[in-house]
Amino acid sequence: MHPRFWFFGTLFIILIAIDIYAFQAVKSISNGYASFTKKIIYTIYWLFTLVLFLSITSYLIGWYELLSKTLQTFIRAGLFIIYFSKIFLVCFVIIDDIIRLFTWSYQKISLLFNQGETISSSGNKITRSDFLMKTGIIVASIPLTAMTWGIASGAYDYRIRKRTISLPNLPKAFDGIRIVQLSDIHSGSFYNKNAVMGGIEMAMNEKPDIIFFTGDLVNNDSHEVEDYINVFDKVKAPLGVYSILGNHDYGDYKQWSSPKAKIKNLEDLKDAHKLLGWDLLLNENRIIEQGGDKLAIIGIENWSAVGNFQKYGKIDQAVIGTEECSTKLLLTHDPSQWEAQVLKNHKDIDISFAGHTHGMQFGVEIGNFRWSPVQYVYKQWADLYQEHSQYLYVNRGFGFIGYPGRVGILPEITVMELKRA
């Protein structure tokens, strides 16, 4: 039997167990309703389990791939949100069961040793605590509501983030240069082309002098960007658009029919950058001259100091020829490279521009307070960081992947102005 049958079979059993256990809470809080109302509640509850069963079955027999990518995304997201919420509910049911177990044990011990009256409840029956069940439902509804709202409202709620950095070595001719940074487009995840166009219009309305794209144009396949060529080709600036590859752009997360197919996919993606009019930097640099002054734009392929992400980047190779430039700007997809290589070995790189983390598409940002689970993996995960005279900016991402929405950490268009100190 194919390994995926074992995997999805086991997964289905686990999810059914969650369903059965969580259903105890649903039954408990619906006891006060009329019989017809309870039937509606139960039908809706188990309908999602039916959808889960049909989804897994269709995947195993090959029908799932016949659905549109958008529908696949929403099915996965819907099931994830529902079962993620049910886990919270199950936790409260488990707490109640533990209390019932201890109460039952105490009663048995009391009867055994004749030590007074037992703890009794209505009808001498130990029932589930209404308080725990209702609290569990409320707690479970929080992620359900938040993540649903994140799809409906957060996915395309683009925000302009403006930052100004003063550099003492910035050439006079580049004083006041405006940079727009886009990152992590993930075109294969989009389901609203008009909204994407709206985000690009917002970026262009900032009148940038130069634009940086810091990787992940697609999720896996170069074909994903085809429908959005006529959107992203509007990304233009007087001093050019410079781009790099992200970890998803190499096709490493897809099973290809052959090594040649994977190689061709990457070449097609590089051609897409050319079609867009973007200057793709592959461990290389470009020197921009203006008014007799020079500015170095350095772009490297994906390199990560975290986990098993790829290390295609060759920063030592990329900086060759930039020695005479007083200001150097680095495009690097993964922010972990900043501490691992830039701060240690390339102290003449003034600002690094990165993305990759998406802020995990989930978190809290209130004023200067920021929190996301991704910060336990990446020390630098969103916004501006400084170490002595070197800076790193981590863009929160323009698109999304996996979960088709954002909660708290909204999609970003960075506008950075460089000033001569």
C-alpha positions as CSV (number, residue, x, y, z in Angstrom):
1,M,0.0,0.0,0.0
2,H,1.3,3.5,-0.9
3,P,2.7,5.4,2.1
4,R,0.3,8.3,1.6
5,F,-2.6,6.0,2.2
6,W,-1.1,5.1,5.6
7,F,-0.5,8.8,6.4
8,F,-3.9,10.0,5.5
9,G,-5.6,7.0,7.0
10,T,-3.9,7.8,10.3
11,L,-4.6,11.5,10.0
12,F,-8.3,10.7,9.4
13,I,-8.5,8.5,12.4
14,I,-7.0,11.2,14.6
15,L,-9.3,13.9,13.3
16,I,-12.4,11.7,13.7
17,A,-11.3,11.1,17.4
18,I,-11.1,14.9,17.8
19,D,-14.6,15.2,16.3
20,I,-16.1,12.5,18.6
21,Y,-14.5,14.0,21.7
22,A,-15.4,17.6,20.8
23,F,-19.0,16.5,20.0
24,Q,-19.5,15.7,23.7
25,A,-19.2,19.4,24.5
26,V,-21.6,20.3,21.6
27,K,-24.1,17.8,23.0
28,S,-23.7,19.1,26.5
29,I,-24.4,22.8,25.7
30,S,-27.3,21.9,23.3
31,N,-29.3,19.9,25.9
32,G,-31.5,22.9,26.6
33,Y,-32.6,23.3,22.9
34,A,-35.6,21.8,21.2
35,S,-35.2,18.5,19.5
36,F,-35.3,20.0,16.0
37,T,-32.7,22.7,16.8
38,K,-30.4,20.0,18.2
39,K,-30.7,18.1,15.0
40,I,-29.7,21.1,13.0
41,I,-26.7,21.7,15.2
42,Y,-25.6,18.1,15.0
43,T,-26.0,18.0,11.2
44,I,-23.9,21.1,10.7
45,Y,-21.2,19.7,13.1
46,W,-20.9,16.4,11.3
47,L,-21.2,18.0,7.8
48,F,-17.6,19.3,8.2
49,T,-16.5,15.8,9.1
50,L,-18.1,14.5,5.9
51,V,-16.3,17.2,3.9
52,L,-13.0,16.1,5.5
53,F,-13.7,12.5,4.6
54,L,-14.6,13.4,1.0
55,S,-11.5,15.6,0.7
56,I,-9.1,12.9,1.8
57,T,-10.9,10.3,-0.4
58,S,-10.8,12.5,-3.5
59,Y,-7.1,13.2,-2.9
60,L,-6.3,9.5,-2.6
61,I,-8.1,8.6,-5.8
62,G,-6.8,11.7,-7.7
63,W,-10.0,13.7,-8.0
64,Y,-8.8,16.5,-5.6
65,E,-6.4,17.7,-8.3
66,L,-9.3,18.3,-10.6
67,L,-10.5,21.1,-8.4
68,S,-9.3,24.7,-9.0
69,K,-6.3,25.8,-6.9
70,T,-8.4,28.4,-5.2
71,L,-11.0,25.8,-4.2
72,Q,-8.3,23.5,-2.9
73,T,-6.8,26.3,-0.8
74,F,-10.2,27.2,0.8
75,I,-11.0,23.5,1.5
76,R,-7.6,23.1,3.3
77,A,-7.9,26.4,5.1
78,G,-11.5,25.7,6.2
79,L,-10.7,22.3,7.6
80,F,-7.5,23.6,9.3
81,I,-9.5,26.4,11.0
82,I,-12.2,24.1,12.2
83,Y,-10.0,21.5,13.6
84,F,-7.6,24.0,15.1
85,S,-10.5,25.5,16.9
86,K,-11.8,22.1,18.0
87,I,-8.5,21.3,19.6
88,F,-9.1,24.2,22.0
89,L,-12.5,22.8,22.8
90,V,-11.1,19.3,23.3
91,C,-8.7,20.7,25.9
92,F,-11.6,21.9,28.0
93,V,-13.4,18.6,27.6
94,I,-10.3,16.8,28.8
95,I,-10.1,19.1,31.9
96,D,-13.7,18.3,32.7
97,D,-13.0,14.6,32.3
98,I,-10.0,14.8,34.6
99,I,-12.2,16.5,37.2
100,R,-14.9,13.8,36.8
101,L,-12.3,11.1,37.1
102,F,-11.0,12.5,40.4
103,T,-14.5,13.1,41.7
104,W,-15.5,9.5,40.8
105,S,-12.3,8.2,42.4
106,Y,-12.9,10.2,45.6
107,Q,-16.4,8.7,45.8
108,K,-15.2,5.2,45.4
109,I,-12.5,5.6,48.0
110,S,-15.0,7.3,50.4
111,L,-17.4,4.4,50.0
112,L,-14.6,1.8,50.4
113,F,-13.4,3.3,53.7
114,N,-16.8,4.5,54.9
115,Q,-15.5,8.1,55.3
116,G,-18.6,10.1,55.2
117,E,-20.9,11.3,52.4
118,T,-19.8,11.2,48.9
119,I,-19.8,14.3,46.6
120,S,-23.1,14.2,44.9
121,S,-24.6,15.8,41.9
122,S,-28.1,15.8,40.4
123,G,-29.4,12.3,40.4
124,N,-26.1,11.0,41.9
125,K,-24.6,11.3,38.4
126,I,-21.4,13.0,37.7
127,T,-22.2,15.4,34.7
128,R,-20.0,17.6,32.7
129,S,-19.5,21.1,34.0
130,D,-21.6,23.5,32.1
131,F,-19.1,26.2,32.9
132,L,-16.2,24.4,31.3
133,M,-18.2,23.4,28.3
134,K,-19.5,26.9,27.6
135,T,-16.0,28.4,28.3
136,G,-14.6,25.8,25.8
137,I,-17.0,26.8,23.1
138,I,-16.2,30.5,23.7
139,V,-12.4,29.9,23.6
140,A,-12.7,27.7,20.5
141,S,-14.8,30.4,18.7
142,I,-11.9,32.9,19.1
143,P,-9.5,31.3,16.6
144,L,-12.4,30.3,14.4
145,T,-13.7,33.9,14.2
146,A,-10.2,35.5,13.9
147,M,-8.9,33.2,11.2
148,T,-12.2,33.4,9.2
149,W,-12.0,37.2,9.4
150,G,-8.3,37.0,8.4
151,I,-9.4,35.4,5.1
152,A,-12.3,37.8,4.5
153,S,-10.4,41.0,5.4
154,G,-6.7,40.5,6.1
155,A,-5.4,38.7,2.9
156,Y,-5.4,41.9,0.8
157,D,-5.4,44.6,3.4
158,Y,-2.1,46.1,2.2
159,R,-0.3,48.5,4.5
160,I,2.3,51.1,3.5
161,R,5.2,51.0,6.0
162,K,7.5,54.0,5.8
163,R,11.0,54.2,7.3
164,T,13.8,56.7,6.9
165,I,17.5,55.8,7.4
166,S,20.3,58.3,7.6
167,L,23.7,57.1,6.3
168,P,26.8,59.2,6.7
169,N,28.4,57.6,3.7
170,L,25.4,58.0,1.3
171,P,26.6,59.8,-1.9
172,K,25.1,63.2,-2.3
173,A,23.4,62.3,-5.6
174,F,21.3,59.7,-3.8
175,D,20.3,61.8,-0.9
176,G,16.5,61.4,-0.5
177,I,16.3,58.3,-2.7
178,R,12.9,56.5,-2.2
179,I,13.0,52.7,-2.2
180,V,9.9,50.5,-2.4
181,Q,10.4,46.9,-1.3
182,L,8.0,44.1,-2.1
183,S,8.6,40.5,-1.0
184,D,7.0,37.1,-0.9
185,I,4.3,37.6,-3.6
186,H,3.4,33.9,-3.8
187,S,1.3,34.4,-6.9
188,G,0.0,30.9,-6.8
189,S,-2.0,31.6,-3.7
190,F,-3.9,34.6,-5.0
191,Y,-7.6,34.4,-5.6
192,N,-8.5,38.1,-6.1
193,K,-6.7,39.7,-9.0
194,N,-8.3,43.1,-8.6
195,A,-7.2,43.3,-5.0
196,V,-3.6,42.4,-6.1
197,M,-3.7,45.2,-8.7
198,G,-4.9,47.5,-6.0
199,G,-1.9,46.7,-3.9
200,I,0.5,47.3,-6.8
201,E,-1.2,50.7,-7.5
202,M,-0.6,51.6,-3.9
203,A,3.1,50.9,-4.3
204,M,3.4,52.8,-7.5
205,N,1.6,55.8,-6.0
206,E,4.5,56.2,-3.7
207,K,6.6,57.3,-6.6
208,P,9.7,55.1,-5.9
209,D,13.1,55.9,-7.4
210,I,14.0,52.2,-7.2
211,I,12.2,49.0,-6.4
212,F,13.5,45.8,-4.7
213,F,11.8,42.5,-4.8
214,T,13.2,40.1,-2.2
215,G,12.1,36.7,-3.4
216,D,9.3,34.1,-3.6
217,L,7.4,35.1,-6.7
218,V,5.7,31.7,-6.7
219,N,4.9,28.9,-4.4
220,N,6.5,26.1,-6.5
221,D,5.7,26.3,-10.2
222,S,6.7,29.1,-12.6
223,H,3.3,28.8,-14.3
224,E,1.7,30.3,-11.2
225,V,2.8,33.8,-12.2
226,E,1.5,33.7,-15.7
227,D,-1.9,35.1,-14.9
228,Y,-0.2,38.0,-13.0
229,I,2.3,39.1,-15.5
230,N,0.1,41.9,-16.6
231,V,-0.2,43.0,-13.0
232,F,3.4,42.9,-11.8
233,D,4.8,44.4,-15.1
234,K,3.3,47.7,-13.8
235,V,6.1,47.6,-11.1
236,K,8.5,50.1,-12.6
237,A,10.9,52.8,-11.3
238,P,13.3,55.3,-12.9
239,L,16.4,53.6,-11.4
240,G,15.1,50.1,-12.1
241,V,13.5,47.1,-10.4
242,Y,15.9,44.6,-8.9
243,S,14.9,41.1,-7.7
244,I,16.2,37.9,-6.2
245,L,15.0,34.3,-5.7
246,G,13.4,33.0,-2.5
247,N,13.3,29.5,-1.2
248,H,10.0,28.7,-2.9
249,D,11.2,29.8,-6.3
250,Y,13.5,26.9,-6.8
251,G,10.7,24.3,-6.9
252,D,12.3,22.3,-4.1
253,Y,9.0,21.6,-2.4
254,K,7.4,19.9,-5.4
255,Q,7.9,16.4,-6.8
256,W,8.9,16.8,-10.4
257,S,8.6,14.2,-13.2
258,S,12.4,14.5,-13.7
259,P,15.4,16.6,-12.8
260,K,15.2,18.3,-16.2
261,A,11.6,19.4,-15.5
262,K,12.7,21.0,-12.3
263,I,15.6,22.8,-14.0
264,K,13.3,24.0,-16.8
265,N,10.8,25.3,-14.2
266,L,13.6,27.5,-12.7
267,E,14.7,28.7,-16.1
268,D,11.1,29.6,-16.9
269,L,10.8,31.5,-13.6
270,K,14.0,33.5,-14.5
271,D,12.4,34.3,-17.9
272,A,9.3,35.6,-16.0
273,H,11.5,38.1,-14.2
274,K,12.8,39.3,-17.6
275,L,9.3,39.5,-18.9
276,L,8.3,41.6,-16.0
277,G,11.3,43.9,-16.7
278,W,12.9,43.0,-13.4
279,D,16.7,42.7,-13.1
280,L,17.2,39.3,-11.4
281,L,20.4,39.2,-9.4
282,L,21.9,35.8,-9.0
283,N,24.9,36.2,-6.6
284,E,25.9,39.4,-8.4
285,N,25.6,43.1,-8.2
286,R,24.7,46.2,-10.2
287,I,26.4,49.6,-9.8
288,I,24.0,52.5,-10.2
289,E,25.6,55.8,-11.2
290,Q,23.9,59.2,-10.8
291,G,25.5,62.6,-10.9
292,G,28.9,61.0,-10.8
293,D,28.2,59.1,-7.6
294,K,27.8,55.3,-7.3
295,L,25.5,53.0,-5.3
296,A,25.9,49.2,-5.2
297,I,22.9,46.9,-5.3
298,I,23.9,43.4,-4.3
299,G,21.6,40.4,-4.8
300,I,22.2,36.9,-3.6
301,E,20.3,33.6,-4.0
302,N,18.5,32.1,-1.1
303,W,20.8,31.4,1.9
304,S,19.5,30.5,5.4
305,A,21.1,29.9,8.8
306,V,17.8,28.3,10.1
307,G,16.7,24.7,9.7
308,N,17.1,22.9,6.4
309,F,16.5,25.9,4.1
310,Q,18.7,26.0,1.1
311,K,22.1,27.7,0.9
312,Y,22.4,28.7,-2.7
313,G,23.6,32.2,-1.9
314,K,27.3,33.2,-2.4
315,I,27.7,36.6,-0.8
316,D,31.5,36.7,-1.3
317,Q,31.0,36.2,-5.0
318,A,28.1,38.7,-5.1
319,V,30.1,41.7,-3.7
320,I,33.0,41.4,-6.1
321,G,33.3,44.7,-7.9
322,T,31.6,46.8,-5.3
323,E,34.8,47.9,-3.5
324,E,34.7,51.5,-4.7
325,C,31.1,52.1,-3.7
326,S,30.6,54.0,-0.5
327,T,27.1,52.7,0.0
328,K,26.0,49.1,-0.4
329,L,22.5,47.7,-0.3
330,L,21.9,43.9,-0.1
331,L,18.9,42.0,-1.3
332,T,18.7,38.7,0.7
333,H,15.5,36.6,1.0
334,D,16.2,35.0,4.4
335,P,16.8,37.5,7.3
336,S,18.9,34.9,9.3
337,Q,21.8,35.6,6.9
338,W,22.2,39.1,8.4
339,E,23.6,37.9,11.7
340,A,25.2,34.8,10.3
341,Q,27.2,36.4,7.5
342,V,26.6,40.1,6.9
343,L,27.4,41.4,10.4
344,K,30.3,39.1,10.8
345,N,32.1,39.3,7.4
346,H,30.6,42.2,5.5
347,K,30.6,45.3,7.7
348,D,30.6,47.5,4.7
349,I,27.0,46.5,3.7
350,D,24.9,49.3,5.0
351,I,21.3,48.0,4.6
352,S,20.0,44.4,4.0
353,F,16.5,44.0,2.7
354,A,14.8,40.6,3.5
355,G,11.4,38.9,3.7
356,H,10.6,35.2,4.0
357,T,9.0,35.1,7.5
358,H,5.6,36.7,6.5
359,G,5.4,37.5,10.2
360,M,3.8,34.0,10.1
361,Q,0.7,35.8,8.8
362,F,-0.4,35.8,12.4
363,G,0.4,37.9,15.4
364,V,-0.2,41.2,17.3
365,E,1.1,44.6,16.4
366,I,0.1,47.5,18.6
367,G,2.3,50.6,18.4
368,N,5.8,49.5,18.9
369,F,4.7,46.2,20.4
370,R,5.0,43.2,18.0
371,W,4.5,39.5,18.7
372,S,4.3,36.5,16.5
373,P,5.1,32.8,17.0
374,V,7.7,33.2,14.2
375,Q,9.9,35.2,16.6
376,Y,10.8,32.0,18.4
377,V,12.5,30.8,15.1
378,Y,13.7,34.1,13.6
379,K,15.3,36.7,15.8
380,Q,14.7,39.3,13.2
381,W,11.3,38.7,11.7
382,A,9.6,42.0,10.9
383,D,10.5,45.7,10.4
384,L,13.7,47.5,11.0
385,Y,16.8,46.3,13.0
386,Q,20.1,48.0,13.7
387,E,23.5,46.7,14.8
388,H,26.0,49.6,15.1
389,S,26.0,51.2,11.6
390,Q,24.3,48.3,9.8
391,Y,20.6,47.9,9.2
392,L,18.2,45.1,8.3
393,Y,14.7,45.5,7.1
394,V,12.4,42.5,7.1
395,N,9.3,42.9,5.0
396,R,6.1,41.2,6.2
397,G,5.3,39.9,2.7
398,F,2.9,41.0,0.0
399,G,1.2,37.7,-0.4
400,F,0.4,34.6,1.6
401,I,0.9,30.8,1.5
402,G,-0.9,27.9,3.1
403,Y,-3.5,29.9,5.1
404,P,-5.1,32.2,2.6
405,G,-5.4,35.2,5.0
406,R,-3.6,37.2,7.7
407,V,-4.5,37.9,11.3
408,G,-2.8,40.9,12.9
409,I,0.3,40.8,10.6
410,L,-1.0,42.4,7.5
411,P,0.5,42.4,3.9
412,E,3.2,45.1,3.5
413,I,4.6,47.5,1.0
414,T,7.8,49.0,2.4
415,V,8.8,52.6,1.5
416,M,12.2,53.5,2.7
417,E,13.9,56.9,2.2
418,L,17.6,57.2,2.5
419,K,19.0,60.4,3.8
420,R,22.6,61.7,3.9
421,A,23.5,62.2,7.5
